[in-house]
């Protein structure tokens, strides 16, 4: 949220005189709902074409005019819209992240966040039992799967520029296994860099329906193929050059993660690499944001599948069978890439 406190407000906050819980428990949640509805209803696409009045936005989005005025003014304060007289236009922030023509578009990810809200209503159950009554993938509709895959693709597009240069494979690689890869973006990027490489994306069937469509659209269907099922139970191919475990560690318990890493080790050829990317805690906390994001992801995954957030040092210990293990701190708060070589 792009909200700047005044000097007085910052001082009051430091003195614990600013009632921050009101903003955390009320304002941020309402603004989040406003943002998701605005994306879903096409508000940002509309104002990106040119400034629009409240009446014009209301007619195009099928929302009440008074409601639009409140939403638009809120999005102005948050920094996603700007006022031009009596009209509203997309701000620089809004254009970069929430207009589809932008290479940095995160609208699909925002839409995915909206699917989380209904499941957060049962958050108490996960807190009491350590897991939800049913995992998220048992509750997904076809549309939920589509929103999920393209939302995760938005997240991967955000991460890829920070990660791609560090995904270096040895020799002339031919085989890659991407666990839980859904959108296949990382597999596609590596196949483009290494002409001899073929990638196998393992995930649930409803997700892989979209993986295949994306690979086909990218003219890579012959080199990025799919493996359907629960990869925690399926056998892995052997003599692999690399295994990717991106944003999946936080979904499982320690023993499941240890087992996955052990199986990845067994499937790799000598010199092959395992890459683990996730939101992780660290003993060397650099900022409150870097500390908070992994914790929020961990709590959400607890509610989604009974997941957890782990420390960098824990994940590195799970990779103790490998000849070398190192981690790369990325510029994105809380995100860590671990590289392990067999």
C-alpha positions, 0 to 999 in steps of 0.5 A: 500500500502506497501511503506516506505518513506525515512527520507528525504521524511517524512521531506519533507511531514511534511513541505508540500514540497512533492506533495502528491496529485500526489500520491493520485490522480494518483499513488494510482489509477493506482496501484489499477488497477494494483493490481486488474488486477494482481489478476484477471489474476492469476499473484499471483497464478503463482508466488506463485508456484515459481519465474517466468520471465517476459516472463513466466508471460506474457504467462500465464496471456496473457499480453504484456511482456513490460506491465508485466515488468512495473506491476511487478516492481510496485508490487515490490515497493508496497511490493506484489512481490519481485525480484530474479534476473530476476524473480519475486516471491510473497513477504510475503505480497503477499502470505498472502493476495493474494494467494488463499491457504492462510487463509487470502486471500483477492483476492475476495474482491480485485475483488469486488473493481474492480467492483466499478471502473465503478460506480465511473465514475458517482461519481459526480452525487451522490455528486450532488444528494446524491444518484446514479441514480440507486442502485448498486444491480439494475446494478449487473450481475450474475457474479457481485453478485458472486464477491460481495458475495465472496468479502464480505466473504473475508472481514468477514474472516478478521473481524471474529477473532476480533468479534467472541469472543464478539458475546456471546448469552444468555442461550441456543439460538435457533434462529438468524436473519442475515440481509444482511448476503449474505455469511453467515459466521457469522451465520455459526460461531455462529451455530458451537458454539451453537449446538441448534442455527438455523440461517436465512440469509435475503438478495436479491435472487441473493446473497442467491444463493451463501449463500446456496451453501456455507452452503451446502459446510460447511454441515450446510444447515439444520441449516443456511437457507435463506429469500429472499427479501428486508429486509427493507420491509419484516416481521421479525420472532419473539422471536429471540435470536439475530439479526446481522446487519453487514456492512449494517448501512452505506448503509441506511439513518438515518430513515431507520436505526432507523426503522430496529433497532426498528423492530429488538428490537420488534423481539427479546425475552427478553434478546435477543441481537442486534449486529451492526458492521460497519465502524464508526466515533468516537469522540475519533479518534485514528489515521488518518487511523481509521478516513479515512477508515469510510469516504471512505466507506461512500463516496463509499456507497453514490455512491452505494446506497445513504448511509452514514457513522455514528458516534458511538454515533449516532448508540448508540442513535438509540438503546435507547430502549434497556436496555443496549448498549455498543460498542467494539472497534476492532483492525481493524481501523475504525471498531466498534461493538455495542451490545444492549440487550433487 
